[in-house]
Amino acid sequence: MTETAPDAPADTTPDTASDAEDPTAVPPAPGEEQHPCLALANSAIALPGGHLLDALATPAGADHWLLERGLTPGPAGLQEMCASQLRAMREHVRSLLAARAAAHPARPAALAAVNDALTRVPTAQLLQWDESGPFRAAPHPTAAMLDHALAAVAADVADLLTGPDAERLAACGSPPCNRFLLRQGRRQWCSTRCGDRARAARAYARRTQQPTP
């Protein structure tokens, strides 16, 4: 009789070669569609095998990311300095989400960055006038597109952390994934793939656990 080889641990390589190249290959985590701050926090995704998907790695990528999520009214033509600002805000948002999920104090620098973004742009809808007559709208000059986008993200993370959804905030429970999500029931994985990987790792650990004497 042929002996069956023991189950191997969960695969630690990306599912497909494209996963290491295309951030759109990874489905959004629960809550991202409602909260742009979650989408920003999850815009750099750690994958098995040491791969990192960073949607904001280039100015063009950051520009596309903002436009795709309705955070800018059109292409902003970001340069590297602006893309770097967006990546810096991502780290501050991630720090605040991690602090809330783990019930730890927030880093003062992260709080300061979010509050600075909130106060950098006017929030009141001003009286404006065009050929069709008067109307009210928030000022949104092209030169200030990034400031408005950062303010929108800052407002969203403040709302999330102080609102009812904060109790559902969690970090994905399937290492090395670094994404955040809003829990649905007891689920604490950001995707089916992460859930499958976590279950496979636990099953392998149980099967290979040495019995205690």
C-alpha positions in Angstrom: 0.0 0.0 0.0 1.3 3.4 -0.9 1.9 5.7 2.0 0.2 9.1 1.8 2.4 12.0 2.4 1.4 14.3 5.3 -0.4 17.5 4.4 1.9 20.4 3.8 1.4 23.8 5.4 -0.6 26.4 3.6 1.0 27.7 0.5 2.9 30.9 1.2 3.1 32.1 -2.4 0.5 34.4 -4.2 -2.4 32.5 -5.8 -1.4 33.7 -9.3 1.5 35.6 -10.8 -0.8 38.6 -11.5 -1.5 39.0 -7.7 2.0 40.3 -7.2 1.5 42.9 -9.9 -2.1 44.0 -9.9 -3.8 45.5 -6.8 -7.2 45.0 -8.4 -6.7 41.2 -8.2 -7.4 41.4 -4.5 -11.1 42.1 -3.7 -12.0 45.0 -1.4 -12.2 44.2 2.3 -15.6 44.5 4.0 -16.2 48.1 4.8 -14.0 49.7 2.1 -16.9 50.7 -0.1 -18.5 52.6 2.8 -15.3 54.1 4.2 -12.6 55.6 2.0 -10.3 55.6 5.0 -10.4 51.8 5.1 -9.7 51.8 1.3 -6.7 54.1 1.9 -5.4 52.0 4.8 -5.7 48.9 2.6 -4.1 50.4 -0.5 -0.8 48.7 0.3 -1.4 45.0 0.7 1.0 42.5 2.1 0.8 39.1 0.4 2.4 35.7 1.2 5.9 35.3 -0.2 7.0 38.8 0.7 5.0 40.5 -2.0 3.5 44.0 -1.5 0.8 45.5 -3.7 1.0 49.3 -3.4 -1.7 51.2 -5.4 0.0 54.5 -4.5 3.6 53.5 -5.4 3.7 56.0 -8.3 2.1 59.4 -8.8 0.0 58.0 -11.7 -1.2 55.2 -9.5 -2.1 57.6 -6.7 -3.9 59.8 -9.2 -5.9 56.9 -10.5 -6.7 55.7 -7.0 -8.2 59.0 -5.9 -10.2 59.4 -9.1 -11.6 55.9 -8.9 -12.9 56.5 -5.4 -14.5 59.9 -6.2 -12.1 61.8 -4.0 -11.1 64.1 -6.9 -13.5 65.4 -9.6 -11.0 64.7 -12.3 -7.3 63.8 -12.8 -5.3 65.8 -10.4 -1.9 65.3 -12.2 -0.2 64.4 -9.0 3.6 64.7 -8.7 5.7 62.6 -6.4 5.6 65.1 -3.6 1.8 64.8 -3.5 1.8 61.0 -3.9 4.2 61.0 -0.9 1.7 63.1 1.1 -1.1 60.6 0.3 1.1 57.7 1.4 2.0 59.5 4.6 -1.7 60.0 5.4 -2.2 56.3 4.7 0.3 55.4 7.5 -1.3 57.8 9.9 -4.8 56.3 9.2 -3.4 52.8 9.6 -1.9 53.8 12.9 -5.2 55.1 14.2 -7.2 52.1 13.0 -4.7 49.7 14.6 -4.8 51.6 17.9 -8.6 51.5 17.9 -8.8 47.8 16.9 -6.3 46.8 19.7 -7.6 49.3 22.3 -4.3 51.1 22.5 -3.6 54.8 22.8 -3.4 56.7 19.5 0.0 58.1 18.3 0.0 61.9 18.8 1.5 62.4 15.3 -1.3 60.5 13.7 -3.9 62.5 15.5 -2.2 65.7 14.5 -2.0 64.7 10.9 -5.7 63.9 10.7 -6.7 67.1 12.5 -4.4 69.2 10.2 -6.1 67.7 7.1 -9.5 68.4 8.6 -8.7 72.1 9.2 -6.7 72.8 6.0 -9.7 73.3 3.7 -13.0 75.1 4.1 -16.0 72.9 4.7 -18.8 75.4 4.3 -20.6 75.6 1.0 -20.0 79.1 -0.4 -22.4 81.1 -2.5 -21.3 80.9 -6.1 -22.7 82.2 -9.4 -22.6 81.1 -13.0 -24.5 81.6 -16.2 -27.5 79.7 -14.7 -27.6 81.8 -11.6 -26.6 81.5 -7.9 -25.8 78.2 -6.2 -24.0 76.9 -3.2 -21.0 74.6 -3.4 -17.8 73.9 -1.6 -14.7 75.5 -3.3 -12.7 72.8 -5.0 -9.9 74.4 -7.1 -7.7 72.1 -9.1 -4.7 73.2 -7.1 -6.3 72.0 -3.9 -7.6 68.6 -5.1 -5.2 66.7 -2.8 -6.0 68.8 0.2 -9.8 68.2 -0.3 -9.2 64.5 -0.8 -7.1 64.3 2.4 -9.8 66.2 4.3 -12.4 63.8 3.1 -10.4 60.8 4.2 -9.6 62.5 7.6 -13.3 63.3 8.1 -14.2 59.7 7.3 -11.7 58.1 9.7 -12.9 60.5 12.4 -16.5 59.4 11.8 -15.5 55.7 11.7 -13.5 55.8 14.9 -16.2 57.7 16.8 -19.3 56.0 15.3 -21.1 52.7 15.7 -18.9 50.9 13.1 -15.9 51.3 15.4 -16.9 48.2 17.3 -16.7 46.2 14.2 -13.3 47.4 13.2 -10.6 44.6 13.1 -7.3 43.7 11.5 -7.4 40.7 9.2 -6.6 37.6 11.3 -4.7 35.8 8.5 -1.0 36.7 8.5 0.8 38.1 6.7 -2.3 40.1 5.5 -2.2 43.7 6.8 -5.6 44.8 5.9 -8.4 46.2 8.1 -12.1 45.4 7.8 -15.4 45.8 9.4 -16.4 42.4 10.9 -19.5 40.7 9.6 -20.6 38.4 12.4 -17.7 36.5 13.8 -15.7 36.7 10.5 -12.3 38.3 11.0 -10.8 37.8 7.6 -10.8 40.4 4.8 -11.4 37.9 2.0 -12.3 34.3 1.3 -8.7 33.6 0.4 -7.4 34.9 3.8 -10.1 32.8 5.6 -9.1 29.7 3.7 -5.4 30.3 4.4 -6.0 30.8 8.2 -8.2 27.6 8.4 -5.6 25.6 6.5 -2.8 26.9 8.8 -4.8 26.0 12.0 -5.6 22.5 10.7 -2.0 21.8 9.8 -0.9 23.0 13.2 -3.4 20.7 14.9 -2.3 17.7 12.8 1.4 18.3 13.4 1.1 19.1 17.1 3.2 16.7 19.2 1.3 15.0 22.0 2.2 16.0 25.5 3.9 13.2 27.6 
